[in-house]
Amino acid sequence: MTKAAILTTFMKKSVCPVLLAVFLYTLFFQLAVQYGTVNYMYLFMLCGIPFGIRFMFLLPMFFGNLGTGIAMGCFNVAIGALIGGIILIWKLLVAVWYVPVTVVRLIRT
């Protein structure tokens, strides 16, 4: 691998996810404050929404009863947000992992 390819991979795998996580944290921080304290579960779910959008409507929606359909829609959004939060944590762990990997690759090249 060339140094340019190594640095491009580093930017994609390490810098971009961290910057996105910081951006989402600053964007949603004020929405997660309740009674002067931060509700970290809400913050976790709000930051996970962009990563979990494709998982939000896995459960079937029942359109026969309006109350059941609305409840299933809310449940789908909550499940998608939780899955997205887990994906965000995974991406941040990969970002931390790629720092020493990049250093080793740059030293070997």
N, C-alpha and C positions, 0 to 999 in steps of 0.2 A: 504494500500500500504506500502511496505517496503521502507526504506530509499534508498536502491540501485535502486529500480524502480523509485522513485521520482527523484533521481539524473540523471538516464538514460534519463528520459523524459525531464528533464531540459536541458541536453546536446543536445538532438535531436531537441527540440523546440526552444531553446534560443541561445545556444552557436554556434552551427553549422551554422545556417543562418547568424548570425552576422559575423562570420569568413569568410563565403563565400562571403558576400557583401563587406567586406573589401578587400578580395583577388581580386574580380572582379573590384573594384574601382581602386586599384593600378595597375592592369593589363591594364585597358582601359583608364586610365587618360591621358596618352600622346597622344592617338588617338583622344581625344576630345578637344585638345588645338588648337585653331585657332587664328592666329594673336596675340599670347601672352595672350589670355584670354580663359577661359574654356567655352565651349559650353555645358551646362548642359543637354540640350535635347539629344544631341548625346551620352553623358555619360549615361543618363537614358536608352536610347535605347540599347546601347552596353552592359550594365550590365543586361538588361532584356532578352537578346538573349538566355542564357542557360535555363531560365524558360519558354520561349515562343516558344521553338522549335516545340512542338507538335501542336501549333496553327498556325504555319506559312503557311500551305497550305490548309486553309479552303476554300478559294475562288477557283472557277474552273479556270483551265489554258486553254487558247485557243491556240491550236497548228496550226490552219489554217494560221494565220498571225504571222510571227516571231516577229514583233514589239509589237503586242498586248500580245503575250506570255511572252516576256521579261518584259514588263511593269507590267503585272499581277504578275509575279514572284517577282519583286521588291516590289510591293505593299503588297504582302503576307508576305514578310520578314519584312517590316516596321510595319505592323499590328501585327505580332507575337512578334516583339521586344517591342512594346508598351504594349501589353497584358502581356508579361513577366516582364516588369518594374512594372506594377501594382501588379502582383503576388509577386515580390520581396518586394515591399512596404508592402503588406499584411503580408508576412512572418516576416518582421522586426517589425511590430506592434504586431504580436503574440509573438515574442521573448521578447518584452518589457513587454507584459502582463504576461508572464510566470515567470518573476522574483518575483513579489509579491505572485503569486499563489504558487510557490515553497517554499517560506519562510513560508507561512501559513501552507502548507502541512507538512513541516519539524517540525514546532512548535507543530502541532496537533499529530504527530506520536510519 
